[in-house]
Amino acid sequence: MMKFPEAIRAGAFALLIVGTVGLLANEYVFHWGRTATLWFAASNAVGLVAMGLAHLGKRK
């Protein structure tokens, strides 16, 4: 079973991967529009914040 900080870090990686792949797919393949771009960018932002919080929690 995963510990809580490891689960946060894994979730952050997942959000970053989904956000990045989604933005690239939206830009070069699918052209879904502004709403999809905003959702994928928000996914990246939330993933970065979670990654930062997990990193700060690990340092202390």
Secondary structure, 3 states (H helix, E strand, C coil): CCCHHHHHHHHHHHHHHHHHHHHHHHHHHHCCCHHHHHHHHHHHHHHHHHHHHHHHHHHC
